[in-house]
Amino acid sequence: MPLEKDLAQRILKILKFHPRGVTITDLSRKTGVTRDLVSRQLDLLEVSGKVEHRIIGNAKVYYTAQRVPLSAFLCFTKNLILVLDNDQRIVQVNDQCIKTLNRTKEEIVGKTPDEANIPVVSTPEALSVIKSLEREQVITDLRYQDNGRDLFFQMQVIPTTFDDGEKGCTLVLEDITERKKYVRDMEFLARTAMELVDLPLENNIYQYIAERIIEIVPKAHMYVQSYDEVCNQFSIRAIAGPEFHEGLIALLGRDPNGMVFPTATIFEAPFEESLGSFFKTREFVVRSESGGETVSFYDLCFRQIPQEICDAILERFDIERFYCTGLIWENHLFGLVGIFMPKGEVLDSHQTVESFIRQASIALAQRMTADRLRRSEQRFREVMDLSPGAMSIVDSEGRYTYLNRAFTDLFGYTLADIPTGRAWFDRAFPDAGYRKEVINTWKTDLVQAAAGQVRPRMYRVQCRNGEQKTIQFQPATLRDRNQYITYNELAPDRKTSQ
């Protein structure tokens, strides 16, 4: 044994001064020992990780291993590291692991992961990977729940050879919770962006907003308010959170949905708010057992809910913090989102929540624009229906899109009878020769007329009941290339011009 130890030291000393490597034959000559003894000693040194070799031609060239001992970086990595021997007993653990697991070394070292009952490592999924390890490194993702919070780790199981040649493995656990959370948040925003685009108009978008926020902040209670800038007031439109709606009904004695909060003084003292103050998420501590500074929840409710009920709400749901942000887009306030967090919890998804709320604000703006257009179109149609003159609108593709009541009274035709220009010409001008003349003059006038120019013509029209009437047509091309046409019945004694 002393001879072998001396030989090992001599070989390592020779290799130290030959960084490019030395063959077995050269080492035998330099040490004065047979090739077999040198070869056997090199095998032992290689197993212990002190030397390495590469093949050059037919020869093995040995050189000093450049590996860093495991103990050299155990204390400097943020990852959790456990070293297991051949019996899968823990022989070494780094300080970061001890700190994260909140366990002492004495409780861990000498035990198997199963016996030590270590979070993450002692789960059935992790133990299965460790026991199935062979020669190749294995990498797997593990999920672990800690006080209701999901934690994610990537575990590397690395085959390890110790100085005495014994085999074991090293577990390296990297906390990838933030990485997973980022991916989850991006997938959430991508999904909700599509859902908001496809959300039917009849769906309650405010309830959708509340439910999606609870999806990413499951411990929260919350409400969503709409804002009426004409009446200068907020109205609760949605409530979400575990038993929050039912609890508020019990405390308020009514359903909170629909409650109105007049805000005539919100932009004045003592509130002195501005549109910009609602754009970013704001945090308010509404209750503090340590005696720290708090904000009155009664004031945050614009003093519209009695003080004793405000206190009861905080007490019943153990609320400590309140977060508020506005549904704002292009300098328009559409509402407020209020998020309540229980004691000991904070909103750690500010960016995701704010990004989603901006998405929802855009969707609300589009809905309100569409609603204004619908109301404007409805008013226009009401005016047309109240008009005593017959009118129609034909789109650029020749389809009749609107007929007022006077049109149906005059001709008897409904939109179902004449959905297209061709159907109209076939019914109104059943004589093929006359129909061809009418179509030709119509096309000529359509090409020559400028936008907005009225081009009157008189034609004989057959009504739905077969009656013939002489009608003055007054078509005009609108800016969107639609045709707006009015129809006046002429006295029977007037001649028809074409």
Buried (B, 14 or more C-beta within 10 A) or exposed (E): EEEEEEBBEBBBEBBEEBEEBBBBEBBBEBBEBEEEBBBEBBEBBBBBBBBBBEEEEEBBBBBBBEEEEBEEEBEEBEBBBBBBBEEBBBBBBBBBBBEBBEBEBEEBBEBBBBEBEBBBBBBEEBBEBBEEBEEEEBEBEBEBEEEEEEBBBBBBBBBBEBEEEBEBBBBBBBBBBEEBBEEBBEEBBEEBBEBBEEBEEEEBBBBBBBBBBBEBBEBBBBBBBBBEEEEEBBBBBBBBBEEBBEBBBEBBEEEBBEBEBEBEBBEEEEBEEEEEBBBEBEBBEBBEEEEEEEBEBBBBBBEBBEEEBBBBBBEBBBBBBBBBBBBBBEEBBBBBBBBBBBEEBEBEBBEBBBBBBBBBBBBBBEBEEEEEEEEEEEEEEEEBBEBEBBBBBBBEEEBBEBBBBBBBEBBBBEBEBBEEBEBBBEBBBEEEEBBEEBBEBBEEBEEEBEEEEEBEBBBBBBBBEEEEBBBBBBBBBEEEEBBBBBBBBEEEEEEEEE
